[in-house]
Amino acid sequence: MPITARSLTAAVFALAITALVPATATAQETPAPECPANLDCRFVPAAYDWSSADHSDPNNYGNYDPANRPADGQKIQYIVIHDTESVPSSTASPYDQAIAAFKDPASGSSSHYVIRSSDGQVTQMVPTKDVAWHAGNWTMNEHSIGIEHEGIAAQGGTWYTEQMYRASAELVKYLAAKYHIPLDRQHILGHEDISRERTRNFGAAHWDPGPYWDWAHYMDLLGAPIKATGAADSGVVTIKPDYATNQPPMTTCTAGTCTPLPAHGANFVYLHTAPDENAPLITDPVVHPDGSPGTTSIDDWGDKAVAGRSYALAGEQGDWTAIWYGGQKAWFANPGHRATVPGRGLLLTAPDGVSSVPLYGRAFPEQSEYPSAIPFDPIWTVAPIPWTLPAGQTYVATGSFRGENYYARFDPAAVPANHTLVAGNTTYFQLSYNHRVVYVKASDVKALPYES
């Protein structure tokens, strides 16, 4: 499900690029769809227009930014899986509603593709060279392709059809080959894997496609099954419950009233404060600012570890495994290690003598690194988010890049330095921190030895 606030949307992870890369691309006429030949695929253009009658603000437009990726320096590294979350009506399906929304510049959102549940039809709406407003994180938007899937996360077992899975997998394989994107869960992400950018809007992070999306089956269709990638003593575990038999209790809550959901396969394991089924579920300061324990609500993403994600091992006790997750030791039932496989990755921790390390929701340049032609917007300030990396804990790095910000305003506004990629000198790591990936400055952490 896309984020609708233009000023809050974001892009994916960056590379070490030149400090300023001007782009010459502008919105184009309707192109042919970028799809494999065996898919039912069409192109319906998203809006690129003023979002209201007020044309005085060059940022008052929708629903994407023309670019020239990857030639302009914005390497496409990720594909983000969404669901539409719109409720069907007597006149329009969620598929049609999503397409209509992306054609309306006032919606302030878009995705590169939308896929229909019933038959897997694909509608492309934004050229992949351009930056769609889909992830709620500008660092992610810059470096990703967004794919909307018709459906509602809490009803995923109904909406996520085999036709949809197969069409989506064919599209992702095509895009991954075109842009050299690795087919793994470090690069094929859910919207739920992405954090918001700033503390003030952190609680608005989305959680689609949700617990009913069958990541194991999807990765199988991609020809990239979730499997062991490291030795048993690597210090990294990858979450892999059996989707069909893994049927944890879940509820859906409205206005304070929670209703149990029917038993159904799910893609996650619950995380507890101790190796005991009766121990409270872990909490998260963003989801539960009052410090109360996590819940079984389907949208309570703070206490769930999802299939394909890898974490640093924090301990084992009997049939229980602990991982470092969101600044705490989190335990989950893992009898016979059937809910995990060994993983691998660069392990990062706080340096000696440091009590905690700040984390960030995006990787942006410092204010001093913007050229004078681009007026600095205070919302670009590099500031820590509510989470930290405490001393004594370890997290898996899933990417390394330099901070950057693609400066874009509406073309008809004729803003100086429009479509400029500003790249800074700060190197960041992307971390598998909790339910989401976050960023840490490379200068703030140290790497631990790793044996493959």
N, C-alpha and C positions, 0 to 999 in steps of 0.2 A: 504494500500500500504506500503510495507516495506521500511525501511531506508537502504541505501547501504553502509554506511561507518562503517566498523568494529569498529573503535576506538570511534565512537559516539553512537553506539547502547546501549540499556539499559535494566534494569529489573524492575520488579514491587516492591511493597512495602514490607518491612521487618518486622520481629518479634524481640522480645527480645531473641536472640540466643547466643550461646557460641561464644567467640571471634574468635576462629579458628576451622573450621570444614573441614578437608580434605575430598575430594571426591575421590573414587577409580574408578569411571565409565570411560569408554573409548567408542569411537565409536563402534557400534555393527553391526552385520550382519542384513540383512533386516528382521524385525520382522513382526508379524501379525498386521494389523491395529487396533488401539484402537478406536472402534466405536460401537454404538448400533447395534444389530443384524439386525434391519429392514432397515438399510441404505446400499446403494450401495457404498461400501468403499474399497479402496485398499491402499497399501503402496508403494510409489516410493521414495527411499531415497534421501534426499538432499545431496549435496557434503560435504564431510569432507576431505579436501585435501589442499595441497599447492595451492595458487592462482596464482603463476607465477613460472618461472624457478629458481628464486632467493630463495634459501632455507636457507639463512643466518639469516633471520628475523623470529623469532618464532611467530610473530603476523601477518605474511603474509600468511594467509590461509582463507578459508571459509568452511561452511557458518553457523555454529552453534557451540555450546560448549557442549561436553558431560558432564553430571552431574548425580546426583542421587536424584533428587527432589521427594518428600519433605524430604527424609531420611537424606540428607546432610545439612538440616537446612533451605533450600530455600523453604518456604511454597508457594504453588501455590494458589494465592488469587484472580486472575483476569483473565478474558477472554477478548481479544482485537479483535474487529471487524474491518477488513480492506476491501478495494476493490483493485483489481489488477492494475487499471489505465492504463494498456497497450492497445494499439490500435490494433484492429483486422487487420490481413493481409490476403492476398489470400492463404497463406500457413499455418497460425497458428492462432487459436483463442486466446483471452487473457488468457483463462484457460491454454491452452497448453504453451503459452509463459511464464506464471508464473512458471509452473512446470519446463520448460527448464532452466529458470534463476536460480532456486534454485538448480538445478543439476550442475550448473557451478560455481566452487569455486571462479572464478574471480568476480562474481556478488556481493559478500560480503553481502548477505541477504538471509533470509529464513523465513518460517512460518511453524507452526506445521501442518496446514491443508490448502487445497485449495478446494473451492466448485464451481462446474460448474453451470452456469446460467440456461441452458436449461432444465436440468432434476435433478439437485441437487446431481450429483455424487460427492463423497468426495475422495480426494487424500490426505492421510497423508504423510508427508515428513520428519518430525522430531519426534522422540519419545517424549511424554509429559514429561518424566523425565529430558530431556535435555533442554538447553537454546537456543531457536531460536533467530535469529537476526531480529527482526521485528518491534519494537516499536520506535526506535530512542532514547531510554532512557534506560540506563542499569539497573536502579532500577526497571523499569517496566518489562524488559525482564526477569530478575531473577525470578520474581514472577508471570509470566503470561503465558497463552497459546494464540498464535496468530492464527487467522483464516482468510484467504484471501477469498474474494468472487469475482468471475469473474464479471468485470464491470468497468464502468467509472463514477465517481461521478456526473459529469455534465449531464450524460445521465441515471441517476439512475432509472428513471421511466421505462426505457426500459430493463435494465439489471437485476433489482432486482425482480425476478419472485417469484410467490408463491411457486414453487418447491424449489427454493433456500432458501427462508425464512424457509420453513418447515424442510428441511434437516438440515439447520444450527441450528434451534431451537432444533431438536432432538439430534444433536451432543452436543450442549451446555448443555442441561439437563443431558446428560450422563456424561460429564466431570465435571459438577458442583456437581453431586452426588458422583462421584469418589473422588473428592478433597475437598468436603465440602465448595464449593464456594457459597455464597449467591446469589440468583437470583434477583438482583436489579441493578439499574443503577449506584450504587457506585462500583460495582464489574464487571458488564458487560459493558465494555467501548468501545467507538469508538477510532480509531487511532487519530481522531481529538480532543479527550479529553486529550491527553497526550502532555506535553510540551517537548521541547528539553532540554538538560542538561546544556548547557553553553551559555553565552551571545553571543559568537562569531558566533554561528550557530542557534540562536533562530528564525530567520526569515524563516528558512527552514522547520519549523514544517508542517506536513501534515494535510489535512483536510478531509480525507476519513473516513467513507463512504459518508459523505456529507448530504446536506439538503433533498435529496430524500429518504434516508433510513427511513422506517416507524418504528420508535422505539416503538410506542404504539402497533402496530400490532405484532411486534417481541416479545415484552414482554408478550403480551397476549398468543402467541404461547408457550412461556416458562412457562406458568401457573403462571406468576408473573406480573399482570397488573400494570401499573402506576396508583396509587390510593393514596388517602389521608393516611398519616401515622402519622399525628400529629393533635393536636387541632387547631381550627381556630386562636387562639392567640399564637401559638407556636413561631412566629417570623421567620418561615421558609416557603418558598413557593417552590413547585415543578412545573416545566414547563410542561404543558400538552395541547398544542393546538390540535384541531380536525384536523387530517392529511388531510382528504379528502377536507374539506371546507377551510382550511388554505392555501391560494394560494398567498403568497406575491410576488411582482414583483422581478425578478432576471435577471441578465445579465451574459453573459460569455464574457471575454475580452481576446483579442490576439493582441499583438503588439500595444497596446494603443487604439484599436477599440473594442467597446463593443456592443454586440448584445443581444436584449431581448430574454429570454428563454420563451417557451410556458407556459401558465398557468398550474400549476400542484400542487398537494398536497405537503406540506413541513412540516418538523419536528421542525421548530424554530419560534421564535418571534423576530422581529427587535427591537433593543434597541436605544432609543433616549435620547438626552441630557435634555429634558423637556417633560412634559405630553402633547404633541401636535404633531399631525401627520406631521406638517410642520417643527418641530424642527429638527436640524441635527441629523444624526445617530452618536452614540458615536464613538470615535476614539481609536486606540491602538498604543502605541509608537513602537511596533514591526512591525505591519502591515503598519502603516502610520508614519514613522519616521519624516516626515515633519509637523506632527500635523494636517493634513487635515482630514475632517470628514470621517466617514465610508461610504461605498458604498453599492449598491445592487449587486455587483459582487458575484457570487456564491461561490468564494473562499475567500471572505473577511470575515474571521471567527471572527474578532474582535468585530462585532456589532450584533451577533446572540446568543441567548440563546436557547439551544436545549432540546427537550422533555426528561423528566426523570431526568434531572439535578436539584439539589436543591440549593437555595441561601437564604441568610439572607434578610428578608424584610427591605426595607429602607424607605418606605412611600407609601401612597395611595392618589389619588386625582381623584374623579369622577370615570370614567371608566379606569383609569390608575393605574398601580402598578409600584413601584420602587424597585429595588434590588441593593445591593452592588455588584459591578461587575468590576473587573479589576482596582480597585483603584478609582472608581467613582460611583456616583448615576446614575443608568441607568433605564429609564422609558420604559414601553411597554403597548400597548393597551390591556385591559383585561376586556371588558364589561361583567358584571354579573359574574366575576371571572371564566369565562369559559375557560380561557387559563392556569389556574393553579389549583392545589389542595394543601391543607395544608401539609407541610412536617414536618420533625423533624431532630434534630441533635445537636451535641455539637457546640455552638457558641463561636468563638474566636475573640479577639480584642487586640489592642495594650495596654500595661500597662499604668497606669497614668504617665504623664510626659514624655512619649516617642512620638516623632513626627511621626515616621514610623518604621516599622519592616521589616528587610530584608527577602526575599523569595529565595527559591532554586529550581533548576530544577531536583534535585536528592537528595537522602539521602545516603551520603557516610561517612565512618569513617574519622577521622582527620589523618593527616600524621603520627603523633606519635603513632597511633594505629596499623600500619602495622608492621608485624614481619620483622626482618632483612633479612630473606630469600627471601622476595619479594621486589625488587627494586621499590621505589616509582616513579610513573609516574606523572609528573606535571599536566597532564590533569585530574587527580583525585582530585586536590585541591578543597576543599569546598569553593565556592565563590558565592556571590549573583547574581541573574539574574536581568534583567532590571525592573521588576515589584516590588512593595513594598506593604505592608499593612499599609495604612495611619491611623493615630489616628482618632478615632471617627467612624471608619467603622468596620463592623462585617462580618465574613465569616464562612461557615459551614465546620467543620472537617469531613472528610470521612474515616479516618484511623489513626492509631497510631502505631509507630514501631521504631526500632533502625536503625541507619545508618549501611549499610553493602555494601560490594563489593565482588562479586565472581571473584576471580583472576583465569583466564584461558588463557592458551596458547596452541599451537598446540601440540598434544601428541608426534608425532615423533621428535619434537625439544628437548625433554627431559629436559625441564626447571625445576629447583628446585621449590618446593612448588606449582607445578601446581595443579589446581582444589582445591584451598583453599578458603573457605568462611571467609572473614575478617569482623568481626562485632565490631562496636564501642560502646561507652557508651552514645552517644548523642541520645536523643529521639526526633523524628520528628512527627508532624502532617501532614497529607495530607489534602489540602484545596480545596474546590470547589471555585476557585478564579475568573475565567472568563470562556471562552470557554474551558479552560483546567484546569487540577488539577496541583497543585504545592505543595511545601513542606515548612514548617516553623518549626524552632526549638521550642520545647515545652517550653523551658526556656525563650523564647522571647515574649510569649503571655500570656494572661489571659483568663479564661473561664467565660462566662456570665451565670447567672442562667437560667435554662430551665424548663418550665412547660409542661408536656405531656398532 
